[in-house]
Every structure is written in structure tokens, then in C-alpha cells.
Amino acid sequence: MEDDVNASASFIDLSKLADRETWAKFAPRLHIDDQGVLDGAKGIDLDVTRSPLLKDQIRTEGYIHESGIDWGVDLALMVDTVKALSAANLPPVFAFVYDEFWIPFRRLAPMFKLLLGDYAMLPDMWVWDVNPKENGTGWSAHRDKGHVTLAPDRSPNSVTTWIPLTNASPLNSCIYVLPATLDPTYGTEKDHEWRIDLPSIRALPARPGDVMIWTQALLHWGSRSSARADENRVSMAIEFQKSGIRPFREPLFDPKAPLSFETRIALISSQIQQYRHMHASPAYEAVVQSLARAIESKRTGK
């Protein structure tokens, strides 16, 4: 791993978080804004006979869970990179500096087209490194944006797409959901009032090559991990919405257009600030402040 990812915390100079060279050295086998790499991310093959089933399942249960997808990327290297970020006390969302972390979402274009029609990427994303040895946990129970994101027939106008890069089990914080069919406040103006019948909770273990896509009204969370787990739960998520309707958050991005390094850094900075209530950490606060100064320095040339 030493040749693939520089995991030394001392290597990271917080004043240089906005420098491309910092990240090129951190994970030299990964790519940054390489058009050739991104252009190679072809869409997955969808079984057209299953398309009606997938659309009906997300409309009725609030989520779909697909397996056996070849993402066309080195998942082990990506996992090592996320762990190296954690070792450097950096939010794992910095992984989105690298092209490889965008490729699986590009490959899912046919799925997004099926569920949303023409679609755009929301400025909402994260990467998790849940460490069972540190009593780690995923995010607590929440709905991403709630009932306002559903069409009248309960089909989604926006979705969250969650991809595990390692095995995700009940021991290392897999995703749990309250299926829409078993959630009395799902899709209603009272969806902030959770009434959970405990036997209705559904655990969703997952493996590399899986993807979960859920409506932004679905109640979901990551469990508290156990020290008996034999690996971290490393995963990533990005949100998307239907085009041609009011943005649920701005700015929207063209999912087919590559994001420049500078845009990625600015977007990552906004994510750390946006989700600070989910990951309160003195180390992360120092990163927020240093990154803001670095971006401003790049902008002004001072």
C-alpha cells in the first residue's frame, strides 16, 4: 500500500488542501480530472424486463437494492485511500477528488434515467469510513429531504444513491430502513414524526458490487458497529434529482460533465460544512477553516 497511498498524517499540510499536487502525491495511482478515465465509464446494462419491477419497488417500498455490478475500478485501492484519509484526520469525502470515486455513479446513468428521466446531480454527497474498533456508527435515523421530493404517485423526483466499497453487515453498520409500506408517516407532511413498529425495521447487508437507491423520503440510518466486526464499513453516496423541476438544492450539476479539480475541492468544502452536524469533530473543524483559507488564497492569488 505504501506505493499506492501515502497514509502518513504528517504528509498532509492543511494549508495545501486546495493544491492539486497534494492529492496527486497522496494517492498516485488514482486519477484527477482525467477525461480519458471518465470517458471509459460506460453505463451498466439494464435488464429491460426488470425495469417495471424496479420502478414499482422504489415507488412502493421506497428503495431498490441491486447486486453483482462490476464498477470497473480498483475497489481495494479506493478503500485504502479512504482509510488513509481517516488516518490523516481528514474527512473521507476528500476521496471525491479522484475520478475513480465518480465512475460508479457515471455507470449508473441508465438506472437514473429509468427512475428519474432526465436528471441532474445535487450538491449533496459523502464518504464514510465506519471503524468498529472505534465504536463507529453510520448517520442516525433521518429522511434526506422528505415528502416534498415525491411525485403524487410516490415515485421519486430525487434519489440518494449509496454504494458500499466493502462488505456492510449488521456488525459494521449496514444500512437499516423503514420500508415505505410499513411507515405510517412516509410521504406525508408529518414525516418528521416517526412511528416505528420495531419488527418492521429492515436490515440491508450489502457487498462490493451492490448499490442501493432510495427516495429522499425514506427513513434510514446506519447502525452502531461492533468490535467483533472484522472490517471497516467504507461506502459513498451522491444525490440526484429530476431535471426540469425546482432544484431541491443548488447548484445542480450535469452528471455527464467532468468536474474540474477546483470545482471538486469547493464542493468537498461545502459538504464538510453542510454535514458538520453529522460528524462533529475538532479535527474536521480545523480542516474546514484551513480549506476555506486555501480556496480563498487560490481565488485571490494572495
Secondary structure, 3 states (H helix, E strand, C coil): CCCCCCCCHHHCCHHHCCCHHHHHHHCCCCCCCCHHHHHCCCCCCCCHHHHHHHHHHHHHCCEEEECCCCCCCCHHHHHHHHHHHHHCCCCHHHHHHCHHHCHHHHHCHHHHHHHHCCEEEEEEEEEEEECHHHCCECCCCECCCCHHHECCCCCECEEEEEEECCCECCCCCCEEEECHHHCCCCCCCCCCCCCCCHHHCEEECECCCCEEEEECCCEEEECECCCCCCCCEEEEEEEEEECCCCCCCCCCECCCCCCCHHHHHHHHHHHHHHCHHHCCCHHHHHHHHHHHHHHHHHHHCC
